[in-house]
Structures are given as C-alpha cells and as structure tokens.
Amino acid sequence: MESKLFIPEGIRIGHAGNARTGVTVILAERGAVCGVDVRGGAPGTRETDLLRPEKMMDKINAVVLSGGSAYGLEAGCGVMRFLRERGAGHAMGDKVVPIVCQAVLYDLSGEGYVYPDMAMGAEACRNAVADTPLIWGKTGAGTGATVGKILGPALASPGGIGAATVEAMGVHVTAVVAVNACGDIIDPATGAVVAGTRSPQGGFLSMKQVVLSGNIGALAAGANTTIGCVLTDAALDKVGANKLASIAHNGLARTISPAHTDYDGDTLFALSAGAVKSDFNLLGILAVEAVERAVLAAVRG
C-alpha cells in the first residue's frame, strides 16, 4: 500500500514563504472536483460554501493552504490573479473567474503582522508551474506551525507540512497536511507522543491529561489549526468528494489528541483529478492512512 509521492495528472503543488510564515498552493488549472469538511471551533476559510453538493459550481482551480490566520486569506487573491492571467477559471461571458478555495492556520508569532499576501500566493503558483522540487517540513503553509503550546512557545514542538501517498488496486490517495495542532501528535502504531508540549523534566506532557486534571484554560494558550487536502486519481462527484473529506478527518483524530477543539479550525479538502474507478470504501481507508502518514511526516520534518 505504500508508494512514493503521487500527484495526479493536471495537479501541481508549490510553496512560498519567508522565515515566519508561508503558503502552499495546489493548482488544478483545468479544473478538478472538490469537497471539504470544516471542523473545530475556529476555522478560517474561503469559498467552502460553493463546495456543498447542492451548489452549481462543478469544479475548482486551486486549493490554498496558508499561515497568517484570517490575514493570510489575502494569498488566495494572488492565486486568483495568477490563474486569471493564464485564462484558467470559470468562464462568464468575456470574463474568467478562477475558483480558489482556501484554509488558514494561525502562526502570527513575533512582533507585528507577518502573513502570506498576494505576492506570496502568486510566488507559490509560479513555483508550482515551474515544477520546483518539493520539500516538506518547515516550509510553505507549515513554516510557522508549532504544536504543544500549553506551556508557552519555549516548550512547544515544531509543526510543519507533510505529504504521503498510499495506493491499492490501481488507485492513489495523497495527503498534504499542515500541522499546527492544539493537541499532541500521536503515532498510532505505538501510541507514543512524537510531538507536543515538552516537559521541563524531559519527554512530553499529555495534553489530554493536562485538561482532565482541570486545567481547561490551557487549551486556549496556543493558536492552532491543522489544514490539508487529499488528492486522488479516482473519479468522484461532489457528493463523493465531500464524503471523502469527512472520512479523511479520521486520520487527524488518530494522530492528534485532542483533535477538533474549539481552538482549532481543522479543515480538510478532497480533490478528485482522475478517472480511475474505485470502491469508495477503499478510498476512505486510503485517505485515512495517507492523512495519518502526512501528519507524522509534518512533525518529523
């Protein structure tokens, strides 16, 4: 089931950023079917309503993952302008409107407001179409990500952005996940904490145990959110894409403890760019596994 990173035909991925924040763009210039599932109490998104199955828009042109909290939504405008200049988008008379969906995480650390802007969004697009070699970890949307902030930044662990592909019976699912979680990162194979709040005495504290001990306020100490996208070459309609995005959240629940808190805006997109026929239950299993591996890759660099 394990595979090297697979990117469906017609999809390109690019990063851009600086020392504090960044953006990752997943381009589908010719269009791709997309669904989304937004969880947690503090999401920051754009163009997620049109992904609902009853809405008329059939395909989108990009998924953007970025830092910057709500300020980072500006990066999506740079992606729109880039796509418009290449003639990609939904045709409306003599105009074209690129359909760009986005989710953000909170990484406004340090002095002032440093966030992905239009220029950074466009730069990520240029890197994508230039097929700039992809690296993972503290780059793109994962640049400013951290996990385990309940005792302050000095004892937090690095987050990041990770990717992984799983494959079975001729169908592929790739997950790209930027991990900036409120909770601990758990390896499901061992149950061990691999990233989180570091104890002053060594090792990791258990976020769940901190909360169960009565320190509920600790959850609000950090600024969080895990965002990502699963990509597949399986043929899906919008109903299937939305279902796949929902199922993929099980991968977050298995690797992040606790997941989907009021202080996270966990959001996963699902992008279908292919015509491979597949059993949907198989796709769900692959998506969960891909998300698990991507989360672990993000914090392991």
C-alpha positions, 0 to 999 in steps of 0.5 A: 500500500505504500508508494512514493509521492503521487500527484495526479495528472493536471495537479501541481503543488508549490510553496512560498514563504519567508522565515515566519510564515508561508503558503502552499498552493495546489493548482488544478488549472483545468479544473478538478472536483472538490469537497471539504469538511470544516471542523473545530471551533475556529476555522478560517476559510474561503469559498467552502460554501460553493463546495456543498453538493447542492451548489452549481459550481462543478469544479475548482482551480486551486486549493490554498493552504496558508499561515497568517490566520484570517490575514493570510486569506489575502494569498488566495487573491494572488492565486486568483490573479495568477490563474486569471492571467493564464485564462484558467477559471470559470468562464462568464461571458468575456470574463474568467473567474478562477475558483480558489478555495482556501484554509488558514492556520494561525502562526502570527508569532513575533512582533507585528503582522507577518502573513502570506499576501498576494505576492506570496500566493502568486510566488507559490503558483509560479513555483508550482508551474515551474515544477520546483522540487518539493520539500516538506517540513518547515516550509510553505503553509507549515513554516510557522506551525508549532504544536504543544503550546500549553506551556508557552512557545519555549516548550512547544514542538515544531509543526510543519507540512507533510505529504504521503501517498498510499495506493491499492488496486490501481488507485492513489490517495495523497495527503498534504497536511499542515500541522499546527495542532492544539493537541499532541501528535500521536503515532498510532502504531505505538501510541507514543507522543512524537510531538507536543508540549515538552516537559521541563523534566524531559519527554512530553506532557499529555495534553489530554491529561493536562485538561482532565486534571482541570486545567481547561484554560490551557487549551486556549494558550496556543493558536492552532489549526491543522489544514490539508487536502487529499488528492486522488486519481479516482473519479468522484462527484461532489457528493463523493468528494465531500464524503471523502473529506469527512472520512479523511478527518479520521486520520487527524483524530488518530494522530492528534489528541485532542483533535477538533477543539474549539481552538482549532479550525481543522479543515480538510479538502478532497480533490478528485483529478482522475478517472480511475474507478474505485470502491469508495470504501477503499478510498476512505481507508486510503485517505485515512492512512495517507492523512495519518502518514502526512501528519507524522511526516509534518512533525518529523520534518 
